[in-house]
Amino acid sequence: MMFILYYLLIGVIIMFLLDMHLLTYTKQIEFELKEKIEYDTFTRIFIIVVWPAALFIIIKNFPW
């Protein structure tokens, strides 16, 4: 049971960090992409549940 709680807690923390990043760089991201960016509730829940895949995608696309 604790494993599930830790898993969800890590997902919530990752989503919080992504939201803070989006909040900080919204204008710059929207200027580069030329479209409005925001997360809906489904996206937030999806990332919280499948955060290992989301983390893999973020790391894979990170500009090293």
C-alpha positions in Angstrom: 0.0 0.0 0.0 2.8 2.4 0.8 4.3 1.7 -2.6 1.2 3.1 -4.3 1.2 6.2 -2.1 4.9 6.9 -2.8 4.3 6.3 -6.6 1.5 8.9 -6.6 3.4 11.3 -4.4 6.3 11.3 -6.8 3.8 11.9 -9.7 2.3 14.8 -7.8 5.7 16.3 -7.2 6.7 15.9 -10.8 3.4 17.6 -12.0 4.0 20.4 -9.5 7.4 21.0 -10.9 6.1 21.0 -14.5 3.4 23.4 -13.5 5.9 25.8 -11.9 8.1 25.6 -15.0 5.1 26.3 -17.2 4.1 29.2 -15.0 7.6 30.7 -15.1 8.3 30.3 -18.8 4.8 30.6 -20.3 5.4 33.8 -22.3 8.7 32.5 -23.7 7.2 29.1 -24.6 4.1 30.7 -26.2 6.3 33.1 -28.2 8.5 30.2 -29.6 5.5 27.9 -30.3 3.1 30.7 -31.3 0.2 29.0 -29.5 -1.3 29.1 -26.1 -0.1 26.5 -23.6 -2.0 25.1 -20.6 -2.6 21.7 -18.9 -6.1 20.4 -18.5 -7.2 18.2 -15.6 -6.9 15.0 -17.7 -3.3 15.8 -18.6 -2.4 16.4 -14.9 -4.0 13.1 -13.8 -2.4 11.2 -16.7 1.1 12.5 -15.8 0.6 11.8 -12.1 -0.3 8.2 -13.0 2.2 7.4 -15.7 5.1 9.6 -14.6 7.8 7.1 -15.4 6.9 7.4 -19.1 6.5 11.2 -18.9 9.9 11.4 -17.1 11.5 9.3 -19.9 10.1 11.6 -22.6 11.3 14.7 -20.8 14.8 13.3 -20.3 14.9 12.0 -23.9 13.9 15.5 -25.3 16.1 17.5 -22.9 18.7 19.4 -24.9 22.0 18.0 -23.6 
